[in-house]
Amino acid sequence: SWASSFEKLMKNPAGRNVFREFLRTEYSEENILFWLACEELKKDHAKHSIDEKTRMIYEDYVSILSPKEVSLDS
């Protein structure tokens, strides 16, 4: 059940959608989008696409110029 494990919630597409909707109401949807992008990156094994995905994750979620910047500890 989702209540017993956040990991189970995130592995379930319906659970992720519910959580994403919650984050949207909290104005922090970028957090799950960042997590999803990182999860996709973990599945990739081709250097050229890893480099491109890494650059896009940085530009979309880490750069201070990004409108979807996530808060990361230094």
FIDRENNU-897282 format. One record per residue: residue number from 1; residue in one letter; x, y, z of N, C-alpha, C in turn. Coordinates in steps of 0.05 Angstrom, whole numbers, plus 5000, padded with zeros to 4 digits. Layout:
<recs>
REC;NUM;A;X;Y;Z;X;Y;Z;X;Y;Z
...
</recs>
This chain:
<recs>
REC;1;S;5017;4976;5000;5000;5000;5000;5017;5025;5000
REC;2;W;5007;5046;4988;5022;5071;4986;5028;5083;5013
REC;3;A;5009;5079;5032;5012;5091;5059;5036;5079;5073
REC;4;S;5043;5054;5067;5065;5041;5081;5093;5047;5069
REC;5;S;5094;5056;5044;5120;5060;5032;5119;5081;5010
REC;6;F;5135;5102;5013;5137;5122;4993;5149;5110;4967
REC;7;E;5167;5091;4971;5179;5078;4947;5158;5064;4931
REC;8;K;5139;5050;4944;5117;5037;4929;5100;5058;4914
REC;9;L;5095;5080;4927;5080;5102;4915;5094;5111;4889
REC;10;M;5120;5115;4891;5135;5126;4868;5138;5105;4846
REC;11;K;5137;5079;4852;5139;5059;4832;5113;5055;4817
REC;12;N;5091;5064;4828;5065;5060;4816;5058;5085;4800
REC;13;P;5052;5081;4773;5045;5105;4757;5022;5121;4768
REC;14;A;5001;5108;4778;4978;5122;4789;4986;5137;4814
REC;15;G;5003;5124;4831;5013;5137;4855;5030;5162;4849
REC;16;R;5047;5159;4829;5063;5183;4820;5045;5205;4811
REC;17;N;5024;5199;4796;5006;5220;4787;4992;5234;4810
REC;18;V;4983;5219;4830;4970;5230;4853;4990;5249;4868
REC;19;F;5015;5239;4871;5035;5255;4885;5042;5280;4868
REC;20;R;5043;5277;4842;5049;5300;4825;5027;5321;4827
REC;21;E;5002;5312;4828;4980;5331;4831;4982;5346;4858
REC;22;F;4989;5331;4879;4993;5344;4905;5015;5365;4903
REC;23;L;5038;5357;4891;5060;5376;4889;5052;5401;4873
REC;24;R;5035;5397;4853;5026;5419;4837;5010;5439;4854
REC;25;T;4994;5429;4873;4979;5446;4891;4997;5461;4910
REC;26;E;5021;5450;4915;5041;5462;4933;5061;5479;4917
REC;27;Y;5057;5482;4891;5075;5497;4874;5103;5486;4875
REC;28;S;5105;5459;4875;5132;5447;4876;5133;5422;4857
REC;29;E;5118;5423;4836;5117;5401;4817;5145;5395;4805
REC;30;E;5162;5415;4804;5189;5412;4793;5205;5390;4807
REC;31;N;5198;5385;4832;5213;5364;4847;5208;5336;4836
REC;32;I;5184;5330;4829;5179;5303;4818;5189;5302;4789
REC;33;L;5187;5324;4775;5197;5325;4747;5228;5320;4747
REC;34;F;5242;5332;4766;5270;5328;4769;5276;5299;4776
REC;35;W;5261;5287;4795;5265;5260;4802;5260;5241;4778
REC;36;L;5239;5246;4763;5233;5229;4740;5255;5231;4719
REC;37;A;5266;5255;4715;5288;5259;4695;5312;5243;4705
REC;38;C;5318;5244;4730;5341;5229;4741;5337;5199;4739
REC;39;E;5313;5190;4744;5306;5161;4741;5310;5152;4712
REC;40;E;5302;5168;4693;5306;5162;4665;5336;5161;4658
REC;41;L;5351;5180;4669;5380;5181;4665;5393;5155;4674
REC;42;K;5384;5144;4697;5396;5120;4708;5393;5096;4689
REC;43;K;5372;5096;4673;5366;5074;4654;5383;5075;4629
REC;44;D;5395;5098;4624;5410;5103;4599;5439;5092;4601
REC;45;H;5448;5080;4580;5476;5070;4580;5492;5080;4556
REC;46;A;5481;5098;4540;5495;5109;4517;5508;5136;4525
REC;47;K;5534;5137;4523;5548;5161;4532;5537;5187;4520
REC;48;H;5532;5187;4494;5523;5212;4481;5496;5221;4492
REC;49;S;5478;5203;4497;5452;5211;4507;5453;5217;4537
REC;50;I;5471;5204;4552;5475;5210;4580;5485;5239;4582
REC;51;D;5505;5246;4566;5515;5273;4566;5493;5294;4561
REC;52;E;5477;5288;4541;5455;5306;4533;5434;5308;4555
REC;53;K;5426;5285;4566;5406;5285;4588;5417;5300;4613
REC;54;T;5442;5295;4619;5454;5309;4642;5454;5339;4638
REC;55;R;5461;5348;4614;5460;5376;4609;5432;5388;4611
REC;56;M;5413;5373;4601;5385;5382;4602;5375;5383;4631
REC;57;I;5382;5363;4647;5374;5363;4675;5386;5387;4689
REC;58;Y;5411;5393;4684;5423;5416;4696;5409;5442;4687
REC;59;E;5405;5445;4662;5392;5469;4652;5363;5472;4662
REC;60;D;5349;5450;4663;5320;5450;4671;5316;5452;4701
REC;61;Y;5334;5441;4717;5327;5439;4746;5349;5449;4765
REC;62;V;5373;5452;4756;5395;5460;4774;5404;5488;4770
REC;63;S;5405;5497;4746;5414;5524;4740;5397;5545;4754
REC;64;I;5410;5566;4764;5395;5587;4778;5378;5603;4758
REC;65;L;5383;5599;4732;5367;5613;4711;5342;5598;4704
REC;66;S;5339;5573;4714;5316;5557;4707;5291;5565;4722
REC;67;P;5268;5567;4708;5243;5572;4722;5234;5548;4738
REC;68;K;5245;5524;4733;5238;5500;4748;5260;5492;4767
REC;69;E;5276;5511;4776;5299;5505;4794;5289;5491;4819
REC;70;V;5303;5469;4826;5297;5455;4851;5317;5464;4872
REC;71;S;5309;5461;4897;5327;5468;4919;5344;5444;4926
REC;72;L;5370;5448;4923;5389;5426;4929;5409;5436;4950
REC;73;D;5416;5417;4968;5436;5424;4988;5463;5428;4974
REC;74;S;5480;5446;4984;5506;5450;4971;5524;5428;4977
</recs>
